[in-house]
Amino acid sequence: MNDRYERFNLVDDSFTLEMKDLKTNITTKLIVSKLDKNKNPLYRLNMNKNTSKNIVIYQKVNAATFYFLLNWISLHLND
């Protein structure tokens, strides 16, 4: 039995990688974006949730890094 699930989402100028530990019910989410944290609705949405069971990591990157990471992750998640 798998004890976790992983999910990848792409939304406008941001993408998220999410992993949830099914035993502890703790969700870790990495948000990578070209936008500042305070201007990103995806970040605000995730911070409004119950933070006792959620870990949110936010990283702002430039456009070149954003598309490099997006392509790399897309290739490796398809395996």
N, C-alpha and C positions, 0 to 999 in steps of 0.2 A: 504494500500500500504506500502511496506517495503521501508524504507528510507536509507538502507545500504545493502551492500553485504559483505560476508566474504569468504576468500579463504585460503586453506592450501596447501603448496607445499613442497615436500621433494627433495633436490638436494644434492647428495653425502654426505658430512659431515655437511650439514646445512639444516634447514627447516625454512620456513617463514609462518607467520600468517599475513594475509592482510585484512584490513577492509577499505571500502570506503564509505564515507558519500555522498549519491547521491544528497543531497540538496546543499552542499557546494563544492562538487567535490574534497574533500581533502582525500588523501589516507594515512593511517597509516600502516606501515609495521614493524613487529618485526622479526628480523633475529636472530636465535639461531644457534650457530655453535661451532664445536670443533676446528676451525681454528682461527688464529689471523685475526683481521680485515683487515690488509694490505695485507694478503695473500689470501683473499677470493674473488674470481671473482664475486660472487653473490652480495657482498657488493659494489664493484666498479661499477658494472652494475647499481645498484639502485641509487648510488650517482651521476651518470652521467645524470640522468633524471632531469627534471625541478623540483627543490626542493621547489619552492614556493607553490606547491600543494601536496607535499609529505613529510611525516614525517617518517624517518627511524631510528629505534632503533636497535642497535646491541649488542648482549650479547654472550660473549665467555664462554663456560662451559666445564667441563671435560666429558669424555666419559660416565661415569655412569649417570650423570645428564642429558646429552643429550638423552640417551635412555629412561630414566625414563619419561622425558617430552614428548618425541615422543610417547611413549606408552599411556600416560595419555591423551594427546590431541587426538590421534587417536580414543581412546575409547569414548571420550566425544563428538567429532564432528559427530560420527555416529548416535547419538541419535536424 
